[in-house]
C-alpha cells in the first residue's frame, strides 16, 4: 500500500466475471468505459482510461469525464480485429483543485496572494514534468508564473486566472502524482462485423442433387449458391461433410438398423476413408470443396462448417487412440446416450483421458486444417458435452493467428452452461428463442439477453427450427405462423438462421405425437426438396433479408426496446442505429389465426423527436405509408393478409424555407 495514494477506483464497466473473461465487440465499435472514482476530502480528481491493442507497446489515454455521484466515463474506438486491453487510473489534480478554489476567492474578493504563489509552484511542477512541452506553451506558462510572483496589480493577476488559456494549457499537461491505478488489465475481444450481423441458411449437400434421391455433391452446392444469394443469406451452413461410419449406422427415422444404401447420420463421423480431416467420397474431393469456398465468397456468402467432436466406431481415432474413449467393464467402448435414447453409432471423446494433452492438440488441429482450406466460420455441435477448459484454450490459441474466425455454440442446455461457453470464447450462441412463444416469454427472455450483464459476452443467434428440432408451435402453425417466427427471429436478433428447406416449405409433421422431431428426418435420409413449390416462403424470406441488409438498426441486438401495446396477442418493439438515423418499429401478431388490433405507445423523446411530432411510418413489407402523430397510434393485423408490420420511422425535418420533409 502506498499511503500517499488517496483515490479509490471501483466498479469498472464493462467487465465479465471481474475481468476473468473478455467483453465482446466488433470492429468499428466505440466502447464506453465507466468507473466509480472518489477520494477523501473535496479535492478535484482527474482520471483516464488506458487502452492498447494487443501488439502495441505503448498505452493510449482517453480522458474520463465526471458524470454524477462519483461516476466517471470515457470511450474509445476499436479499429482492429483481435484483443484490446484497458484499465483505469486516477489522481488528485492539484491544479484543478487550486483553480476551482481561487475562482471562489476571487468572486468573494478575499486576499489571494498566497494562492497565486501556490499557482506559480504548480506551473513550475508542470514545466518540470513536461520538458518536451511546446515552446510557445512553455513561454506562456512562464509568463503567467512570473506575473503570479510579481508585484503586478491585482486585476492583471486575476486576469490570467480568469483567462481560459491557463486552464486549457495546464489541463493539457497534467502533473500526475500519487496515481491510483487498477492493476488488472481488462480484455476486449474484437471480432469482424459478421460476428454481430449474419443470416444463416442450413442445407444438407447430399439432398441437393437435382435428379431425385441420388447423393448430392459439392458441385451441386455450387449450383445452389445463386438460390442462397437470391434469398439474401450470407452464411451457408453445411452439416458434417466427413465420411460416415457403417458400424451401427442409423436408418430412416433413427432406426437402429440401416437398410442397404441408406446414408446414415452425418454426425456419425469417420469411416475407412478417414475422419475429421477427410471428406465424404460421394460429396467430392478437397479441390471441389475449395472451389465451393471460392464460388461462395464471390457471391458474398461464407461456408460455415460443422465441427462435431465425436466418432463413429469406424473412425481412425478409435483404433489409433483407444485411450481417448471411455471403456466399459465388458471391454467395449461407451457409446453416446441421452436416456432413454441410445446413439450406438457415436462414441463420445473422454476429456478425462490421461492423454488429454495430445487429445486437445489433435482437436485444435482439426480447426486449423479447415481454416487452412478457407473456412472461417464453425458451428460446433454440442460443445457443452466437452471440457470448458478445452474450449477456452483452443479458441484462444486459434484466435492468436486467426482472429477473424467465428465460432457458433450449438448448446441447448442450462443458462449458466451456455453463458460459460460464450465466456470461453464462442462468438455466437444458440438460444431458447425456439421455445419462446408468448408475449411474456419473448419480452422476459429478450430483456435478459439485452439488458443484463450477458449482453457483454453472449451474442444470440435465433433459429426457429433445426434438423433436430421441430418445435410444437411450428407443428400446428399455418403460413402466418411461419412468417411470424421468421420475423421474430430476423428482427429481434441481428444473427439468425433457418434450417432452410424444411422451414421455407413449412415441413411440419412430427415423428410422433409429443415429439419435437421431424418425421422422415433429413438427418437419416436423402430428401428431394421442391424449391419451386408454390407454397414456398422464399419471397418473404428474401424480402426479410433485404430489409435487414438495408437497415442498420436491424444489424445490432443491443438497441432492442419493447413498447407497450394494449393487446397481449400483439408484441411491439423497436431497434435503432446508434446515431438514431435509422429507426425500425416492428409489430407482430402472436395469434396466426385471428385479426387483432391495439394502441401502441412509441416514446418519441427516446428517438430524438418531440412527443407531439407528426412523423411517417413506412411498412417495408406491404409498401404502405402512414402519417402518425404523437406517441399513441392504432395498428391492426390480419394474419390472413400479413401477420407483421415492419415500419421504418421517418422523422420530419424542418428547413429554413416554408416546407418540411420526412427523412
C-alpha angles and dihedrals in degrees: 000000000000107000092203092065108094103168123095122203120196144159099026110193140234100038138134120221093344090309097309089123131033126254116235132238138149130241113283094028120132110225117211115211123194135179141172107246126177144139141194120282123012103292120140115250134211124202140175141185114238113208140168142169112251096256096044117105097200127062121228122217128223113193114235122222128212113251110175140305095017092311115137130185143187137166141205137182125252107220103165136058114244135047127339126187130205141175138170132243132180141176143182105271105215095185094053089047091050093047093050093049098044091052088057091050092048089051090050091046095230127148112287103171093112091043090055090053089052088051090052089053091050090052089051091053090053092049091050096046095046104045090160093058114139111273095237093050092047090050090050093052092047089052092052091044090054091050091052091053095043135084091250117146118276094246093057093049095050089045088067090048093049094045107097091218093079092051093047093049096048092046089052089056105037124185106229110200128167091002119196112213133177105242094208117088110215116216131223121196108211115199133184120269096265089066089072101028122040142131116212129202118189121206136162108235092209089064096055100081105121093217103070126260097000113122112268124231140206087264088060089052089052089053088050094055096087089057092051089048091049089054090052100240119148099191122055108195119203124194114233112316095195130111113286122229121245099201110094089354113181120238134208115325090009093298111176090230122055120212120228110285096018109137101220128216116313087220091066089085126196139040142164088296093061143272139260094341095050135081128231103258093226091058093056139252134307094263090057090050089052089049089054091053090050096046092047091051090053088060095046092256127127124207112232114205126210116233114194114173098210133097140221115230086259096057113123090235090064091066099029097045111020087158088072091068136063116256122213123217092259090059096254124122120256111254123206118278138180099177125269086017119078124198101193090166090067134063115196119219120251109234090186090064116135085232093056095131093060090042090055093048092050093050091049089051089058090063092044091050093057094039086058087055091056104267113139101165125064129184104203117211118227097339090171090072090061131070114288089210090056092055093048091051098041097047092046092050093047094047092054088074100018109038092162095066116115123209122196115198113217096200120140097180143103117334097241091050092050090048092050091054089053090050090051089061112277107148097210135013139207112240146197091264089107089071101035107102112145126074091248093049094048096046094044094048096044092047088055091052096043106033104035130074088270089081089074095062112006116082110188123217111195120215121178090195142003133189086263097045131056099169120217093247093060092046090067100026125118124210092283090053091056091048089049092054092044091052094047093049095045098044105032092053127036088216118056141147145185134211085242117213095034092050101042091046090045095235102182113154110126124220089242138344110290093017121118093209132102120255109236089014117207087227089079106029144032113260129208104216120195101214090179093060108136091229091061118128091215095118096052091042091052091048091049092053091046090054090050093052094046096049120061090196089073092050093078134053100198096075094060114132127175118219132205118261121171097232123074090207089065127066121196129191142151141213129196140186114251092257092046091237090124120042125176123191117194129195119185130181113223091199108075094188109052138048115253134184138182149156114264128201115222109184101221096187090064088060099047098266135114117255093243097043122127115228140167127248118198116201102222092198102049097023092232122144124213130188110220130186127202130348100300120068138161125243133178130190127196106191089202086068103028128328096209144053118205104188125192106209113222115195122215111251116206117213132197088251124070099272138076131207137191122248 
